[in-house]
Amino acid sequence: MSQGTLFDKVWDLHTVRVLPSGQTQLFIGLHLIHEVTSPQAFAMLRDRQLQVLMPERTVATVDHIVPTQNQVRPFQDPLAEEMMQALEANCQENNIRFYNLHSGQQGIVHVIAPEQGLTQPGMTIACGDSHTSTHGAFGAIAFGIGTSQVRDVLASQTLALSKLKVRRVEVNGPLQSGVYAKDVILHIIRTLGVKGGVGYAYEFAGSTIAAMTMEERMTLCNMAIEGGARCGYVNPDAVTFDYLRGRDFAPKAADWDRAVNWWTSLRSDPEAIYDDCVVFDAAAIAPTVTWGITPGQGIGIDEPIPTPDMLPESERVLAAEAYEYMDLQPGSPIQGTPVDVCFIGSCTNGRISDLREAAHIARGKQVAPDVKAFVVPGSERVKQQAEAEGLDQVFRAAGFEWREPGCSMCLAMNPDKLEGRQISASSSNRNFKGRQGSASGRTLLMSPAMVAAAAITGCVTDVRHLA
């Protein structure tokens, strides 16, 4: 087993005890909740006459079901309104900090916690959402959990978990122009597989990662779960500290210096032992697009859709399913594939740097006829900053719709849905069947800049041709 890694250190610091099952009872420093996975958990507490043990360690927001156009209450969807009312009542009853619509602090849960400094190095973080791994970008250990585990954290501030192995995923060298963190993680998942990380935490390292901004690192860690890893993290460094300095919940004054010293001590030791290590050359990573029905079915923009003989035997059955569902021909180029809808947003790529890159591509151009293109900021703060920089005007002038913050079409638990067999160029994190709201809708994952390029040309396009 691994020794001396950040994962080992944080795990040990938060261990309450080893349970008879062999699992660890792990203290959770920060619990994030939203409107979809929490109502049943609170109901379970009431059924057992239990109280929220540490309400000060739980923070709530709304994101999954909120409309990004008409946010007038009550919502037109009665189930969405019911979920909203349940979260509002549960937070009020239990004295939980709640960022509601129009508070100036609402947004996607994995966007608001980092931007407010709630997410910090050395923490254990849990949320009833798969992409909680995002917070590992700060040197935290962050887990997505199910509803019964949300109940457990509310009641005990702990979780019963089996300790993971640690794989060091090293990426070295400068990225090519037009290649972003989204391309890096899609390339990693393509190489290691969607189940390659099962039983592991991924420690992202190497000169490429060291050169990334915090928002790029968040994109990387966000999709660790798509490669099967339970969590992904980056060791905290000067980039981390510079991002956190001065944020709402970051330590202040003398506490700041003490915090930085402690955070630095948590970094993986130079002589740390890993269960596995893989190394990637950044120069080999091209702008990447998924062609199939899992995030692992991705190719470089200049590559053809793989033919069965190009794939390992173990992948051919799923590939055959993907060919049929996506209606894409093996051996044909992905570049030039027509798109109907272009979505920029999500907890993967809805931050200010994502919007800047997309706006750079869209500036002075026009969305192609018959393409619906829209931009959904990841939070109210991101929206405010983008508007202060005039990015909303760039998008609007180009023919994109500018929306209110929310999860939107990433999972389509709201009015933003594909219709029929539409194909979406999406900056989100999953391309599963039906993921974007239509049982037959098709999703191509790519970076926000690539989505903007697709919106302008009406088809999958190498962003380097438009930059």
C-alpha positions in Angstrom: 0.0 0.0 0.0 1.0 3.6 -0.5 3.0 5.5 2.1 3.8 9.1 2.6 1.4 10.5 0.0 -1.0 13.4 0.7 -3.8 10.9 0.5 -2.3 8.8 3.3 -1.6 11.8 5.5 -5.1 13.3 5.1 -6.7 9.9 5.6 -4.7 9.2 8.8 -5.5 12.7 10.2 -9.2 12.1 9.8 -9.4 8.5 10.9 -11.8 8.2 13.9 -11.3 4.4 14.2 -11.1 1.2 12.2 -14.5 -0.6 12.2 -15.0 -4.3 12.7 -15.7 -4.5 8.9 -12.2 -3.3 8.2 -13.5 0.0 6.9 -12.3 3.3 8.3 -14.7 5.6 10.1 -13.5 8.9 8.5 -14.3 12.4 9.9 -15.7 14.7 7.2 -14.5 18.3 7.5 -16.9 19.8 4.9 -20.2 18.5 3.8 -21.8 20.0 0.7 -25.5 19.4 -0.1 -27.9 20.4 -2.9 -31.6 19.9 -3.6 -31.6 16.5 -5.3 -29.8 14.0 -2.9 -30.6 15.7 0.4 -34.4 15.6 0.9 -34.5 11.8 1.5 -31.5 12.0 3.8 -33.2 14.6 6.0 -36.4 12.5 6.0 -34.3 9.5 7.2 -33.0 11.6 10.1 -36.6 12.6 11.1 -37.7 9.0 10.9 -35.0 8.1 13.4 -35.5 11.2 15.5 -31.9 12.3 14.8 -30.4 15.8 14.7 -27.8 17.2 12.3 -24.7 16.8 14.5 -22.5 19.6 13.1 -24.6 22.0 11.0 -21.7 24.5 10.8 -19.8 22.0 8.7 -22.6 21.7 6.1 -23.2 24.2 3.3 -26.1 24.0 0.8 -26.9 25.4 -2.6 -29.3 24.7 -5.4 -28.0 23.8 -8.9 -29.3 20.6 -10.4 -33.0 21.3 -11.0 -33.0 25.1 -11.3 -34.1 26.6 -14.6 -31.5 28.7 -16.3 -34.1 30.9 -18.1 -37.3 31.5 -16.2 -36.5 31.3 -12.4 -39.8 32.8 -11.2 -41.1 30.9 -8.2 -43.0 28.6 -8.0 -41.1 26.8 -10.8 -43.1 25.5 -13.7 -41.9 21.9 -12.8 -43.8 21.0 -9.6 -41.2 18.3 -8.7 -38.4 20.9 -9.0 -40.4 23.3 -6.8 -41.0 20.6 -4.2 -37.2 19.9 -4.0 -36.5 23.6 -3.6 -39.0 24.0 -0.8 -37.6 20.9 0.9 -34.1 22.2 0.9 -35.1 25.6 2.1 -37.1 24.1 4.9 -34.4 21.6 5.9 -31.7 24.3 6.0 -33.8 26.6 8.0 -34.8 23.9 10.5 -31.3 22.7 11.0 -29.5 26.1 10.9 -27.5 25.2 7.8 -25.8 27.8 5.6 -27.8 28.0 2.4 -27.0 29.9 -0.8 -30.4 30.3 -2.6 -31.1 31.8 -5.9 -30.3 35.5 -6.3 -28.3 35.5 -3.1 -25.2 36.4 -5.1 -23.5 33.2 -4.0 -25.6 30.5 -5.6 -24.2 28.2 -8.2 -23.1 24.7 -9.0 -21.9 23.1 -5.7 -18.4 22.3 -7.1 -18.0 25.9 -8.3 -19.1 27.9 -5.3 -17.2 26.0 -2.6 -13.8 26.7 -4.2 -14.5 30.3 -5.2 -15.5 31.1 -1.6 -12.5 29.4 -0.1 -14.6 26.8 1.6 -12.5 24.1 -0.1 -9.0 24.0 1.4 -6.0 21.7 1.4 -6.0 18.8 3.8 -9.7 18.6 4.1 -12.0 15.6 3.8 -15.0 16.7 1.7 -18.2 14.8 0.9 -21.2 15.6 -1.3 -24.1 13.7 -2.7 -22.8 14.2 -6.2 -20.4 12.1 -8.4 -18.1 15.0 -9.3 -17.1 15.9 -5.7 -13.6 14.8 -6.8 -13.3 18.4 -8.2 -12.2 19.6 -4.8 -9.1 17.4 -4.8 -7.5 20.1 -7.0 -6.7 21.9 -3.7 -5.1 18.9 -2.0 -8.3 17.8 -0.4 -9.7 14.3 -0.3 -13.2 14.6 -1.7 -15.8 11.9 -2.2 -19.1 11.7 -4.1 -21.6 9.8 -1.9 -25.1 8.4 -2.1 -28.2 9.5 -0.2 -27.8 7.1 2.7 -24.3 8.4 3.2 -25.5 12.0 3.1 -27.7 10.9 6.0 -24.7 9.4 7.8 -22.7 12.6 7.4 -25.5 14.7 8.6 -26.0 12.5 11.7 -22.4 11.7 12.6 -20.1 13.9 10.5 -18.4 10.7 9.5 -18.4 8.1 6.7 -17.5 4.4 6.7 -15.0 3.9 3.8 -12.4 1.4 2.6 -9.0 3.0 2.1 -8.0 3.4 -1.5 -4.8 2.6 -3.3 -2.9 5.6 -4.8 -1.9 5.9 -8.4 0.4 8.8 -9.4 -0.7 10.1 -12.8 2.2 12.2 -14.1 1.9 14.5 -17.2 5.0 16.3 -18.3 5.9 19.0 -20.8 4.1 22.0 -22.4 0.6 21.6 -23.9 0.1 22.3 -27.6 -1.9 25.4 -28.6 -5.6 24.7 -28.4 -5.1 21.9 -25.9 -6.7 22.4 -22.4 -7.2 20.5 -19.2 -10.3 18.9 -20.6 -8.3 17.4 -23.3 -5.7 16.1 -20.8 -8.2 14.3 -18.7 -10.1 12.9 -21.7 -6.8 11.6 -23.0 -5.9 10.0 -19.6 -9.3 8.3 -19.4 -9.1 7.1 -23.0 -5.7 5.6 -22.1 -6.4 4.1 -18.7 -10.1 3.3 -19.3 -13.3 4.2 -17.5 -12.7 1.4 -15.0 -8.9 1.8 -14.8 -9.1 3.8 -11.6 -11.5 1.6 -9.7 -10.1 1.2 -6.1 -7.7 4.1 -6.6 -7.2 7.7 -5.7 -5.4 9.5 -8.6 -2.6 11.9 -7.6 -2.1 14.2 -10.6 1.5 15.4 -10.9 4.2 16.4 -13.3 5.4 19.6 -14.9 2.2 20.0 -17.0 0.0 19.9 -13.9 2.3 22.2 -12.0 1.9 24.8 -14.7 -1.9 24.6 -14.6 -4.1 27.2 -13.0 -6.5 26.1 -10.1 -9.4 26.2 -12.5 -7.6 23.8 -14.9 -6.7 21.5 -12.0 -10.4 21.5 -11.0 -11.4 20.3 -14.5 -8.8 17.6 -14.2 -9.9 16.3 -10.8 -13.6 16.8 -11.7 -13.4 14.0 -14.2 -11.2 11.6 -12.2 -14.4 9.8 -11.3 -15.1 9.2 -15.0 -11.9 7.2 -15.1 -13.2 5.0 -12.2 -11.1 6.7 -9.5 -13.0 7.5 -6.3 -11.1 10.8 -6.0 -8.4 12.7 -7.7 -6.1 15.3 -6.2 -3.1 17.7 -6.8 -0.6 18.5 -4.1 -1.0 22.1 -2.8 1.6 24.6 -4.0 2.0 28.3 -4.6 -0.7 28.3 -7.3 -3.1 26.8 -4.7 -2.2 29.4 -2.0 -2.4 32.3 -4.4 -5.9 31.3 -5.4 -7.1 30.9 -1.9 -5.6 34.1 -0.5 -8.3 36.6 0.5 -11.3 34.4 -0.3 -14.3 34.6 2.0 -13.5 31.5 4.2 -9.7 31.4 3.8 -7.6 31.9 6.9 -6.7 35.6 7.6 -3.7 37.4 9.0 -1.4 35.2 11.2 -3.7 32.3 10.7 -2.9 32.4 7.0 0.9 31.8 7.5 0.2 28.9 9.9 -2.3 27.4 7.4 0.2 27.6 4.5 2.9 26.0 6.6 0.5 23.2 7.5 -0.8 22.8 4.0 2.7 22.5 2.6 3.6 19.8 5.1 0.7 17.6 3.7 2.3 17.4 0.3 3.4 13.9 -0.8 6.9 13.2 0.4 9.7 13.0 -2.2 10.2 9.4 -1.2 6.5 8.6 -1.1 5.5 5.1 -2.1 2.7 4.7 -4.7 0.7 1.6 -5.6 1.1 2.5 -9.3 2.5 5.2 -11.5 1.8 6.1 -15.1 3.5 8.9 -17.1 2.1 10.9 -20.1 3.8 13.2 -22.6 1.8 16.4 -22.9 3.1 16.9 -26.5 1.1 13.7 -27.5 -2.2 15.2 -26.4 -4.4 16.8 -29.1 -7.7 18.6 -28.8 -9.9 15.6 -27.9 -13.5 14.7 -28.6 -15.6 11.7 -27.5 -17.2 9.7 -30.2 -19.1 7.1 -28.2 -21.2 6.6 -25.1 -18.5 6.7 -22.3 -15.9 9.4 -21.6 -13.3 6.8 -22.4 -14.4 6.6 -26.0 -12.4 9.7 -27.1 -10.0 10.5 -30.0 -7.8 13.4 -31.1 -9.5 15.8 -33.4 -7.4 14.5 -36.4 -8.0 10.8 -35.7 -10.7 8.7 -37.3 -13.4 7.0 -35.3 -11.7 3.7 -34.4 -12.6 0.6 -36.3 -13.2 -2.6 -34.3 -9.8 -4.1 -35.3 -8.2 -1.0 -33.8 -9.6 -1.7 -30.4 -8.8 -4.4 -27.7 -11.2 -7.4 -27.8 -12.6 -6.3 -24.4 -13.8 -3.0 -25.9 -15.4 -4.2 -29.1 -18.9 -5.0 -27.7 -19.3 -1.6 -26.2 -17.9 0.0 -29.3 -20.5 -1.8 -31.4 -23.2 -0.4 -29.1 -21.7 3.1 -29.5 -21.5 2.9 -33.3 -25.2 2.1 -33.5 -26.4 4.6 -30.9 -24.3 7.5 -32.1 -24.9 6.7 -35.8 -21.2 7.3 -36.5 -19.2 5.1 -38.9 -16.0 3.4 -37.8 -13.1 4.8 -39.7 -14.7 8.1 -40.5 -13.4 11.4 -39.2 -14.9 12.9 -36.2 -14.0 16.4 -37.6 -16.9 17.7 -39.6 -19.6 15.8 -37.7 -22.7 18.2 -37.7 -24.0 19.4 -34.3 -27.4 20.7 -33.3 -26.8 22.1 -29.8 -23.7 23.6 -28.3 -23.5 23.8 -24.5 -20.9 25.6 -22.5 -21.1 25.2 -18.7 -21.2 22.5 -16.0 -19.1 21.9 -12.9 -16.4 20.7 -15.3 -16.1 23.8 -17.5 -18.4 26.6 -16.2 -15.8 28.8 -14.6 -14.6 32.2 -15.6 -11.4 30.9 -17.4 -13.6 28.5 -19.4 -15.9 31.3 -20.5 -12.9 33.5 -21.4 -11.5 30.8 -23.7 -14.8 30.2 -25.4 -15.5 34.0 -25.8 -12.0 34.3 -27.4 -13.1 31.9 -30.1 -16.6 33.4 -30.5 -15.5 37.1 -30.6 -16.5 38.7 -33.9 -18.1 35.5 -35.3 -21.6 34.1 -35.7 -23.2 30.9 -34.5 -24.0 28.7 -37.5 -27.6 28.7 -38.8 -29.9 26.1 -37.1 -27.4 25.6 -34.2 -28.7 26.3 -30.7 -25.8 27.6 -28.6 -25.9 28.7 -25.0 -23.6 29.6 -22.1 -24.4 28.8 -18.5 -22.1 30.3 -15.9 -21.2 28.0 -13.0 -22.2 30.4 -10.3 -23.7 33.9 -9.7 -20.2 35.2 -9.0 -18.9 33.8 -12.3 -21.8 35.4 -14.1 -21.1 38.7 -12.4 -17.4 38.6 -13.3 -18.1 37.6 -16.9 -20.6 40.4 -17.3 -18.1 42.9 -15.8 -15.6 41.7 -18.4 -18.2 42.0 -21.2 -18.1 38.3 -22.1 -21.9 38.1 -22.1 -22.0 40.7 -24.8 -19.4 38.8 -26.9 -21.5 35.7 -26.6 -24.8 37.5 -27.3 -23.3 39.3 -30.3 -22.2 36.0 -31.7 -25.7 34.4 -31.3 -25.2 32.5 -28.1 -27.9 32.5 -25.4 -26.6 33.9 -22.0 -28.2 32.0 -19.1 -28.5 32.0 -15.3 -26.2 29.7 -13.2 -27.1 26.0 -12.8 -26.2 22.5 -13.9 -28.3 23.0 -17.0 -27.9 20.5 -19.8 -25.1 18.6 -18.1 -27.7 16.2 -16.7 -30.9 17.8 -17.9 -32.9 17.6 -14.6 -34.3 20.9 -15.6 -35.8 22.4 -18.8 -32.5 22.4 -20.7 -32.7 19.1 -22.7 -31.8 17.7 -26.0 -34.8 16.8 -28.3 -34.9 13.5 -30.2 -31.7 12.5 -32.0 -30.0 15.9 -31.7 -26.2 15.9 -31.3 -24.7 18.1 -28.6 -21.2 19.5 -28.5 -20.9 19.7 -24.7 -18.3 21.0 -22.2 -19.8 18.7 -19.6 -18.5 15.5 -18.1 -20.7 12.6 -19.3 -21.8 11.3 -22.7 -23.9 8.4 -21.5 -27.1 7.5 -23.4 -29.9 9.9 -22.5 -27.6 12.0 -20.2 -28.7 15.3 -21.7 -32.4 14.8 -21.5 -33.4 12.8 -24.6 -33.5 9.0 -24.6 -31.9 9.1 -28.1 -29.9 12.3 -27.8 -26.2 12.2 -28.5 -23.4 13.9 -26.7 -19.8 14.8 -27.9 -17.6 15.9 -25.0 -14.9 18.5 -25.6 -13.4 21.7 -24.2 -15.3 24.9 -24.0 -13.2 26.4 -26.8 -13.9 23.4 -29.0 -17.7 23.8 -28.2 -17.5 27.5 -29.3 -15.7 26.4 -32.5 -18.4 23.8 -33.2 -21.1 26.5 -32.6 -19.5 28.8 -35.1 -18.9 26.2 -37.9 -21.9 24.0 -37.2 -19.8 20.9 -36.9 -16.9 19.4 -34.9 -14.0 21.6 -35.7 -10.3 21.8 -34.7 -10.3 24.9 -32.5 -6.7 25.6 -33.7 -8.2 26.6 -37.1 -10.2 29.4 -35.5 -7.9 30.7 -32.7 
